[in-house]
Amino acid sequence: MTADRDGARARGLEDEERRLVEKLRKIEALFARPGSDGERLAAESARERIRQRLARLERAEPPVEIRFSLPDDWSRALFLALLRRYGLRPYRYAGQRRTTVMARVARSFADEVLWPEFQQLHATLRAHLQAVTERVIAQAIHGDHGEAEERPDLGRERAARSCPGAPGLSGSRSKS
């Protein structure tokens, strides 16, 4: 019975992944500016149209170096993949943060296609990762994934206890 349940769960996760990939492909097709309904269905031709658009823009508008600052490693990995998909070569300079990505690209392509497409892909992927994280934590650790209770500040300084070695913890309390 457990094997049946595990098999069903695995199939459900595969279906969920397949739906996520399809959503990401649809977002890509939106940015390709398709010429017909038939083209909209072909993800590979969408990618090629974007590459052609980039080439046209770069002939009319020389590429400039643009610095992209990304909030985390997940975002960076997605953005690097998007740049490489379009034949762009991401880099960073020694001393720059790991989440900084540099690229030489036509400014209009970055503003009209690359960054808006990244934002939509990022939002879709982040929502998926958030749902997976909540589900795994609920199944493996505890089912209540609500926010921490907020208590009124009575104006007293409270000594916060720190946990040695824990990242982001200190002896003082911060207000958000």
C-alpha positions as CSV (number, residue, x, y, z in Angstrom):
1,M,0.0,0.0,0.0
2,T,2.9,2.4,0.8
3,A,4.5,1.6,-2.5
4,D,1.3,2.5,-4.3
5,R,1.0,5.7,-2.4
6,D,4.7,6.6,-3.1
7,G,4.2,5.7,-6.8
8,A,1.1,8.0,-7.0
9,R,3.0,10.8,-5.3
10,A,6.0,10.4,-7.7
11,R,3.6,10.6,-10.7
12,G,1.9,13.6,-9.2
13,L,5.3,15.4,-8.8
14,E,6.2,14.5,-12.4
15,D,2.9,15.9,-13.6
16,E,3.6,19.1,-11.6
17,E,7.1,19.4,-13.1
18,R,5.7,18.9,-16.6
19,R,3.1,21.7,-16.0
20,L,5.8,24.0,-14.7
21,V,8.0,23.4,-17.8
22,E,5.0,24.0,-20.0
23,K,4.3,27.3,-18.2
24,L,7.9,28.4,-18.7
25,R,7.7,27.6,-22.4
26,K,4.5,29.6,-22.8
27,I,6.2,32.6,-21.2
28,E,9.1,32.2,-23.7
29,A,6.6,32.1,-26.6
30,L,5.0,35.4,-25.4
31,F,8.4,37.2,-25.7
32,A,9.1,35.8,-29.2
33,R,6.4,38.1,-30.7
34,P,4.9,35.2,-32.8
35,G,3.6,35.9,-36.3
36,S,0.8,33.3,-36.2
37,D,-1.0,30.9,-33.9
38,G,1.0,27.9,-35.3
39,E,4.3,29.6,-34.4
40,R,3.1,30.2,-30.8
41,L,3.0,26.5,-30.2
42,A,6.6,25.8,-31.3
43,A,8.9,26.6,-28.4
44,E,12.0,26.1,-30.5
45,S,10.9,28.5,-33.2
46,A,10.1,31.0,-30.4
47,R,13.6,30.7,-29.2
48,E,15.0,31.2,-32.7
49,R,12.8,34.2,-33.3
50,I,14.1,35.8,-30.1
51,R,17.7,35.1,-31.2
52,Q,17.0,36.7,-34.6
53,R,15.4,39.7,-32.9
54,L,18.5,40.1,-30.7
55,A,20.8,39.9,-33.8
56,R,18.7,42.6,-35.6
57,L,18.8,44.8,-32.5
58,E,22.6,44.4,-32.1
59,R,23.1,45.4,-35.8
60,A,21.1,48.6,-35.2
61,E,22.2,49.2,-31.6
62,P,25.6,48.2,-30.4
63,P,25.7,45.9,-27.3
64,V,26.6,47.6,-24.0
65,E,27.8,46.1,-20.8
66,I,25.0,45.8,-18.3
67,R,25.2,44.8,-14.7
68,F,22.4,42.7,-13.3
69,S,22.1,42.2,-9.5
70,L,20.1,39.2,-8.6
71,P,18.7,38.4,-5.1
72,D,19.8,34.8,-4.7
73,D,21.4,31.7,-6.3
74,W,18.1,30.5,-7.7
75,S,17.6,33.7,-9.5
76,R,21.2,33.8,-10.7
77,A,21.0,30.2,-12.1
78,L,17.8,31.1,-14.0
79,F,19.2,34.3,-15.4
80,L,22.5,32.6,-16.5
81,A,20.5,29.9,-18.3
82,L,18.3,32.6,-20.0
83,L,21.4,34.5,-21.2
84,R,23.0,31.4,-22.5
85,R,19.9,30.3,-24.3
86,Y,20.1,33.5,-26.4
87,G,23.8,33.0,-27.1
88,L,24.9,35.7,-24.6
89,R,28.0,35.1,-22.5
90,P,27.5,36.1,-18.9
91,Y,30.5,37.0,-16.8
92,R,31.5,38.9,-13.7
93,Y,34.6,40.7,-12.6
94,A,36.9,39.6,-9.8
95,G,35.6,41.0,-6.5
96,Q,32.0,41.2,-7.7
97,R,29.4,39.4,-5.7
98,R,28.3,35.9,-6.9
99,T,24.8,37.2,-7.5
100,T,26.1,40.0,-9.9
101,V,26.0,39.0,-13.6
102,M,27.4,41.1,-16.4
103,A,26.5,40.8,-20.0
104,R,27.0,42.7,-23.2
105,V,23.7,43.1,-24.9
106,A,21.6,45.7,-26.8
107,R,19.9,47.9,-24.2
108,S,16.5,47.7,-25.9
109,F,16.7,43.8,-25.9
110,A,17.5,43.8,-22.2
111,D,14.7,46.3,-21.4
112,E,12.0,44.9,-23.7
113,V,12.7,41.2,-23.8
114,L,15.4,39.8,-21.5
115,W,14.5,41.4,-18.2
116,P,10.7,41.2,-18.5
117,E,11.0,37.5,-19.6
118,F,13.3,36.8,-16.7
119,Q,10.8,38.5,-14.3
120,Q,7.9,36.3,-15.5
121,L,10.0,33.1,-15.5
122,H,11.3,34.0,-12.0
123,A,7.9,34.6,-10.6
124,T,6.6,31.3,-12.0
125,L,9.6,29.4,-10.7
126,R,9.6,31.1,-7.3
127,A,5.9,30.2,-6.8
128,H,6.6,26.6,-7.7
129,L,9.7,26.4,-5.4
130,Q,7.7,28.0,-2.5
131,A,4.9,25.5,-2.9
132,V,7.4,22.6,-3.0
133,T,9.2,24.0,0.1
134,E,6.0,24.3,2.1
135,R,4.8,20.8,1.1
136,V,8.1,19.2,2.0
137,I,8.4,21.0,5.3
138,A,4.8,20.1,6.1
139,Q,5.4,16.4,5.3
140,A,8.8,16.0,6.9
141,I,8.9,18.5,9.8
142,H,5.6,20.1,10.8
143,G,2.3,20.8,9.1
144,D,1.8,24.4,10.4
145,H,3.7,26.7,8.1
146,G,2.0,29.9,9.2
147,E,3.9,33.0,10.3
148,A,5.3,33.5,13.7
149,E,3.0,35.1,16.2
150,E,3.4,38.9,16.5
151,R,3.4,40.3,20.0
152,P,3.2,43.9,21.0
153,D,6.4,45.6,22.0
154,L,5.9,46.8,25.5
155,G,8.8,49.3,25.3
156,R,11.2,47.1,27.3
157,E,14.6,46.1,26.0
158,R,14.7,42.4,26.0
159,A,18.0,40.6,25.8
160,A,17.8,38.4,22.8
161,R,19.6,35.1,23.1
162,S,21.8,34.1,20.2
163,C,22.5,30.7,18.9
164,P,26.3,30.3,18.4
165,G,27.2,29.4,14.9
166,A,23.7,30.0,13.5
167,P,23.7,32.3,10.4
168,G,21.8,35.5,10.7
169,L,21.4,35.4,14.5
170,S,22.8,38.0,16.8
171,G,22.3,39.2,20.3
172,S,20.1,42.2,19.3
173,R,16.6,42.3,18.0
174,S,15.8,44.0,14.8
175,K,12.5,45.7,13.9
176,S,11.0,45.1,10.5
